[in-house]
């Protein structure tokens, strides 16, 4: 007997999914909600109003995800907030790490150069990996536009739908830790200069950060990766590229284990920064005095090493013209042989 769908057999539905999907459909019909596609909030409400053992709830979510995948729509059960809530073991691990992260946040520097820059980035990484519970690869894919601060809470949109609540203790407040990193992003958008950023971080203290009387608000003026690599001297890439999951994992574990780098400038770089700050603030002399000239001290063999390097390069490049002539001659010979073969067998 032919089937009613034009001879095509309906896709097989695993038996273990049928009851849970039917239960969800009935609940959505009673609540006047769409079951396909379903909103993550509707799924969360369904699980709340139908309590069961964790394994049963996971099976229900798997069934709902299966029917959404089959229909080619986004599965609500893959939202990070729901997955973290259902995975009790992961929730326990995150709760334990939050206790450690709270102690770490008290010690992470947020001012000074360059340790303040690295400290703000690492503190924000702890917020998204420990407090929000996002996997390392998901944190690497975050963009600035995915994050909002709504009513004092940190909200991570997209496929995560995670809210991080603030703390009354500002020294360990995860929302403030994100805001301090967002202020760095906003500052670099306004003033793409590492020297200005170093000067800014070396002057700010625990007060609200400002620049020329204008407060630096969280939230950048352009979109891009939320976390990017930073080299040892504090330079961010000219073309923003996301921080890899392996790098994020290494940075977070180092902070939690207490093995993170101190990011201290070498003595010479520190001296140059001090001169730069002094010249920028006008600490020496009165308002009418001219700035003192900066004396650059060169090493004794500075010019000797430079001349030797250029002589070595000149010796290496002397034979380049001869090599290019040989390559051109061989190419002409090869072309002639090819033409001869074509004429002979053409």
C-alpha positions as CSV (number, residue, x, y, z in Angstrom):
1,X,0.0,0.0,0.0
2,X,1.6,3.3,-1.1
3,X,2.3,5.9,1.6
4,X,0.4,9.2,1.8
5,X,3.6,11.2,1.3
6,X,4.0,10.3,-2.4
7,X,5.8,7.0,-1.9
8,X,8.6,8.5,0.3
9,X,9.1,6.9,3.6
10,X,9.1,9.2,6.6
11,X,12.4,9.5,8.4
12,X,12.8,7.0,11.2
13,X,12.4,8.5,14.7
14,X,14.2,6.8,17.5
15,X,11.8,5.2,19.9
16,X,13.6,6.8,22.9
17,X,12.7,10.3,21.6
18,X,9.0,9.9,20.8
19,X,7.6,10.1,24.3
20,X,9.7,13.1,25.4
21,X,8.9,15.0,22.2
22,X,5.2,14.2,22.5
23,X,5.4,15.5,26.1
24,X,7.1,18.7,25.0
25,X,4.6,19.2,22.2
26,X,1.6,18.8,24.6
27,X,3.2,21.2,27.0
28,X,3.8,23.9,24.3
29,X,0.2,23.5,23.1
30,X,-1.1,24.1,26.6
31,X,1.2,27.1,27.1
32,X,0.4,28.5,23.7
33,X,4.0,28.4,22.6
34,X,5.8,27.1,19.5
35,X,7.3,23.7,19.8
36,X,9.2,23.8,16.5
37,X,11.2,26.0,16.5
38,X,11.2,26.5,20.3
39,X,12.8,29.3,22.1
40,X,15.5,28.5,24.7
41,X,13.5,30.3,27.3
42,X,10.5,28.0,26.5
43,X,12.6,24.9,26.9
44,X,14.0,26.2,30.3
45,X,10.4,26.9,31.5
46,X,9.4,23.4,30.3
47,X,12.2,21.7,32.3
48,X,11.3,23.9,35.4
49,X,7.6,23.0,35.3
50,X,8.3,19.3,34.7
51,X,11.0,18.3,37.3
52,X,12.7,15.0,37.0
53,X,16.1,13.4,37.6
54,X,19.1,15.0,35.8
55,X,19.4,12.0,33.4
56,X,15.8,12.3,32.4
57,X,16.0,16.0,31.8
58,X,19.1,15.4,29.6
59,X,17.1,12.8,27.6
60,X,14.3,15.3,27.1
61,X,16.7,17.9,25.8
62,X,18.3,15.4,23.5
63,X,14.9,14.5,22.0
64,X,14.0,18.2,21.5
65,X,17.4,18.9,19.9
66,X,16.9,15.9,17.6
67,X,13.6,17.1,16.1
68,X,15.1,20.6,15.7
69,X,18.1,19.3,13.9
70,X,15.9,17.2,11.6
71,X,13.9,20.3,10.8
72,X,17.0,22.3,10.1
73,X,16.5,24.9,12.8
74,X,18.5,26.0,15.8
75,X,18.3,23.5,18.7
76,X,17.4,25.3,21.9
77,X,19.1,22.7,24.1
78,X,22.5,23.7,22.9
79,X,22.4,27.1,24.6
80,X,25.3,27.3,27.1
81,X,23.1,28.4,30.0
82,X,21.0,25.2,29.7
83,X,23.9,22.9,29.2
84,X,25.7,24.2,32.2
85,X,22.5,23.9,34.3
86,X,21.9,20.3,33.3
87,X,25.6,19.2,33.6
88,X,25.8,19.0,37.4
89,X,29.4,17.8,37.5
90,X,30.5,20.8,35.4
91,X,28.4,23.1,37.6
92,X,30.2,21.8,40.7
93,X,33.6,22.2,39.0
94,X,32.7,25.8,38.1
95,X,31.6,26.6,41.6
96,X,34.9,25.3,42.9
97,X,36.8,27.4,40.4
98,X,34.8,30.5,41.2
99,X,36.1,30.3,44.8
100,X,39.7,30.2,43.4
101,X,39.0,32.9,40.8
102,X,37.6,35.2,43.5
103,X,40.9,35.1,45.3
104,X,42.8,35.5,42.1
105,X,40.8,38.6,41.1
106,X,41.9,40.3,44.3
107,X,45.6,39.9,43.3
108,X,45.4,40.6,39.5
109,X,46.8,44.1,38.8
110,X,44.6,46.4,36.7
111,X,46.9,49.5,36.6
112,X,50.5,50.0,35.6
113,X,52.3,49.0,32.4
114,X,52.3,46.5,31.0
115,X,51.1,44.3,33.9
116,X,47.8,46.2,34.1
117,X,47.0,45.4,30.5
118,X,47.6,41.7,30.9
119,X,45.9,41.7,34.2
120,X,42.7,43.2,32.8
121,X,42.6,40.7,29.9
122,X,43.2,37.7,32.1
123,X,40.6,38.9,34.6
124,X,38.1,39.1,31.8
125,X,39.1,35.7,30.6
126,X,38.3,34.3,34.1
127,X,34.9,36.0,33.9
128,X,33.9,34.3,30.7
129,X,35.4,30.8,31.4
130,X,34.7,30.5,35.1
131,X,31.8,32.7,36.0
132,X,30.0,32.4,32.7
133,X,31.1,28.8,32.2
134,X,31.9,29.1,28.5
135,X,34.3,26.5,26.9
136,X,37.7,27.9,25.8
137,X,36.9,27.6,22.1
138,X,33.6,29.5,22.6
139,X,35.4,32.3,24.4
140,X,37.8,32.5,21.5
141,X,34.9,33.0,19.1
142,X,33.3,35.8,21.1
143,X,32.9,39.1,19.5
144,X,32.5,42.5,21.1
145,X,28.9,42.8,19.9
146,X,28.0,39.6,21.7
147,X,28.4,41.2,25.1
148,X,26.1,43.7,26.9
149,X,25.8,45.1,30.4
150,X,22.1,45.2,31.1
151,X,20.8,46.5,34.5
152,X,24.2,45.9,36.1
153,X,24.4,42.3,34.8
154,X,26.7,40.9,32.2
155,X,24.8,39.3,29.3
156,X,26.3,37.0,26.7
157,X,24.0,36.6,23.8
158,X,24.1,34.4,20.7
159,X,24.0,30.7,21.4
160,X,24.9,31.2,25.0
161,X,22.2,33.4,26.7
162,X,24.2,33.5,29.9
163,X,23.9,36.2,32.6
164,X,26.6,36.9,35.1
165,X,25.5,38.8,38.2
166,X,27.6,41.6,39.8
167,X,29.1,41.4,43.2
168,X,28.9,44.1,45.9
169,X,32.6,43.7,46.4
170,X,34.1,45.7,43.5
171,X,37.5,44.0,43.9
172,X,36.0,40.7,42.9
173,X,33.0,41.9,40.8
174,X,33.0,40.0,37.5
175,X,31.0,42.7,35.7
176,X,33.6,45.3,36.7
177,X,36.4,43.0,35.5
178,X,34.8,42.9,32.1
179,X,34.2,46.6,32.1
180,X,37.8,47.3,32.8
181,X,38.8,45.2,29.8
182,X,36.1,46.8,27.7
183,X,37.5,50.2,28.6
184,X,40.9,49.1,27.2
185,X,39.2,48.1,23.9
186,X,37.4,51.5,23.8
187,X,40.6,53.4,24.6
188,X,42.5,51.7,21.8
189,X,39.6,52.4,19.4
190,X,39.9,56.1,20.2
191,X,43.7,56.3,20.4
192,X,45.4,53.4,18.6
193,X,48.8,54.1,20.2
194,X,50.6,51.7,22.6
195,X,52.5,54.7,24.1
196,X,49.2,56.5,25.0
197,X,47.8,53.3,26.4
198,X,50.9,52.8,28.5
199,X,50.7,56.3,29.7
200,X,47.0,56.0,30.5
201,X,47.4,52.7,32.5
202,X,50.4,54.2,34.4
203,X,48.3,57.1,35.6
204,X,44.9,55.7,36.4
205,X,44.1,54.5,39.9
206,X,41.0,53.1,41.5
207,X,38.9,56.0,40.4
208,X,36.6,56.1,37.3
209,X,38.8,56.2,34.2
210,X,38.5,59.3,32.0
211,X,40.4,60.8,29.1
212,X,40.3,64.6,28.5
213,X,37.4,64.8,30.9
214,X,35.3,62.3,29.0
215,X,34.5,59.0,30.8
216,X,35.6,55.8,29.1
217,X,32.5,53.7,28.8
218,X,32.4,50.0,28.3
219,X,31.6,49.0,24.8
220,X,33.8,49.5,21.8
221,X,33.2,51.7,18.7
222,X,33.8,48.9,16.3
223,X,33.1,45.2,16.3
224,X,35.8,42.5,16.4
225,X,37.2,39.6,18.5
226,X,36.7,40.2,22.2
227,X,40.2,38.8,23.0
228,X,43.3,39.1,20.8
229,X,46.9,38.1,21.3
230,X,49.2,40.6,23.1
231,X,52.9,40.4,22.7
232,X,55.3,40.7,25.7
233,X,55.7,44.5,25.2
234,X,51.9,45.1,25.2
235,X,51.3,45.6,21.5
236,X,48.0,44.5,20.2
237,X,47.8,43.3,16.6
238,X,47.0,45.9,13.9
239,X,44.5,43.5,12.3
240,X,42.5,42.0,15.2
241,X,42.6,38.3,15.3
242,X,41.0,36.0,17.9
243,X,42.9,34.4,20.7
244,X,43.1,30.7,20.2
245,X,41.4,28.2,22.5
246,X,44.8,26.7,23.5
247,X,46.2,30.1,24.5
248,X,43.0,30.9,26.5
249,X,43.3,27.6,28.3
250,X,46.9,28.2,29.1
251,X,46.3,31.7,30.4
252,X,43.3,30.7,32.6
253,X,45.1,27.7,34.1
254,X,48.2,29.8,34.8
255,X,46.1,32.4,36.7
256,X,44.2,29.7,38.7
257,X,47.4,27.9,39.5
258,X,49.3,31.0,40.5
259,X,52.0,30.5,37.8
260,X,51.1,33.4,35.5
261,X,53.9,35.7,34.3
262,X,54.5,38.9,36.1
263,X,54.9,40.9,32.9
264,X,57.6,43.2,34.2
265,X,59.3,45.5,31.8
266,X,63.1,45.3,31.3
267,X,65.0,48.1,33.1
268,X,65.8,50.0,30.0
269,X,62.1,49.9,28.8
270,X,61.0,50.9,32.2
271,X,63.4,53.9,32.2
272,X,62.1,55.0,28.8
273,X,58.5,54.8,30.1
274,X,59.4,56.9,33.1
275,X,60.9,59.5,30.9
276,X,57.8,59.4,28.6
277,X,55.5,59.9,31.6
278,X,57.6,62.7,33.0
279,X,57.6,64.5,29.7
280,X,53.9,64.0,29.3
281,X,52.9,65.3,32.7
282,X,55.4,68.2,32.8
283,X,56.7,67.2,36.2
284,X,60.0,68.9,35.7
285,X,60.1,72.7,35.5
286,X,57.4,75.2,35.4
287,X,54.6,75.8,32.9
288,X,56.8,78.1,30.8
289,X,59.9,75.9,30.9
290,X,60.8,73.9,27.8
291,X,60.9,70.2,28.0
292,X,64.3,68.7,28.7
293,X,65.8,66.9,25.7
294,X,65.8,63.1,25.9
295,X,69.3,61.7,25.7
296,X,69.4,58.2,24.1
297,X,72.3,56.1,25.5
298,X,73.6,53.7,22.9
299,X,75.6,50.6,23.7
300,X,79.3,50.7,22.9
301,X,79.1,48.2,20.1
302,X,75.8,49.5,18.7
303,X,77.3,50.9,15.4
304,X,79.9,48.1,15.1
305,X,77.2,45.5,15.2
306,X,75.0,47.5,12.7
307,X,77.9,47.9,10.2
308,X,78.8,44.2,10.5
309,X,75.2,43.2,9.9
310,X,75.0,45.3,6.8
311,X,78.4,44.1,5.4
312,X,77.2,40.5,5.9
313,X,74.0,41.2,4.0
314,X,75.9,42.9,1.2
315,X,78.1,39.9,0.8
316,X,75.1,37.6,0.7
317,X,73.3,39.7,-1.8
318,X,76.3,40.2,-4.2
319,X,75.6,37.0,-6.1
320,X,71.9,37.5,-6.5
321,X,72.3,39.1,-10.0
322,X,74.3,36.2,-11.2
323,X,71.8,33.7,-9.9
324,X,68.9,35.5,-11.6
325,X,70.9,35.5,-14.9
326,X,71.4,31.8,-14.6
327,X,67.7,31.2,-14.0
328,X,66.7,33.3,-16.9
329,X,69.2,31.5,-19.2
330,X,67.9,28.1,-18.2
331,X,64.3,29.3,-18.7
332,X,65.1,30.3,-22.2
333,X,66.8,27.0,-23.0
334,X,63.8,25.1,-21.6
335,X,61.5,27.2,-23.8
336,X,63.5,26.5,-26.9
337,X,63.5,22.7,-26.2
338,X,59.7,22.9,-25.7
339,X,59.2,24.6,-29.1
340,X,61.4,22.1,-30.8
341,X,59.4,19.2,-29.4
342,X,56.1,20.9,-30.5
343,X,57.4,21.5,-34.0
344,X,58.7,17.9,-34.3
345,X,55.6,16.1,-33.1
346,X,53.0,18.8,-33.8
